[in-house]
Amino acid sequence: MVGVNPLPLTLRQLLMMHLGCCRQQWDHTSCLGALMINTAAFRKGALVSAEKLHPYSGQRIKIEATPMDVDLGWAAMKSLARGKVTHGKLNLVQAAV
C-alpha cells in the first residue's frame, strides 16, 4: 500500500504509514471534489471547502509507544553504536538480549 519493504518495520510503524497514506489520498480526493462542486455550471449557494468533504479533517491520531517499543529502540541504538549491523538491517531480537 505504501510502497516500502514491511519486514524491518514494526506494526506500529506500518499503521502510521498506512494512516498517513490514507490521509494523503483523501487530501487529494477532497480537493478534486471541492473543485468539481464549486466549478459546476449553474451552481448556486456557498462554496464548499475541501475540509468539509475530507473524512479525516480535524481528526488527530496519537499512538503511544509501549515499553517494549522503547526497549527495542534503545537496543537498536546500542547495536548501531557497537557496529553490529548485518546485511543493512538490525537483528532487534538478538540486540534486545
Secondary structure, 3 states (H helix, E strand, C coil): CCCCCCCCCCHHHHHHHHHHHHHHHHHHHHHHHHHHHHCCCCCCCCCCCHHHHCCCCCCCCCCCCCHHHHHHHHHHHHHHHHCCCECCECCHHHHHC
